[in-house]
Amino acid sequence: MSDRIGHNGGPPLDDHKPGPADGASCRRCRHWRPPSEREESDYRAYQMGVIRRRVAEPSGACDRVMLRPGGPVAFAGTKGRSWCYNFEAKPPPTDEERRGWGFVTIYEGDRIVWQGREGEEPAEYRQGDLFD
């Protein structure tokens, strides 16, 4: 028996708990189904102050949520910024999926700093990226 006060003789506590993969979020997971575009556009309008009516942050759905390592898998409504231990990254979009994306020109003052296809711009110039 230990002579430390409050020690009940159980197993030692692990200081390092396994966490999610780097960059793991529902938005980037292949299992997640995002909310409708209408819900997202209403929420963006509310955040920018275009509409006064309070709009809740939209949530998607996932039928493979695992809240603890090795735990049961369940269905849940989740936000895009949520995460779980069952994260699997989405594959990058194919060229066919990217077809139709616009050509982008980024200016700083009167100078062009970058030109290319939408979605391929440097990270420092992205605002609401689909794949962040």
Salt bridges, closest charged atoms under 4 A:
GLU37 OE2 - ARG44 NH2 2.83
ASP42 OD2 - ARG38 NE 3.26
GLU57 OE1 - ARG81 NH2 2.78
GLU88 OE1 - ARG30 NH1 3.84
GLU88 OE2 - HIS31 NE2 3.26
GLU108 OE1 - ARG111 NH2 3.90
GLU120 OE2 - ARG98 NH1 2.74
ASP129 OD2 - ARG126 NH1 3.32
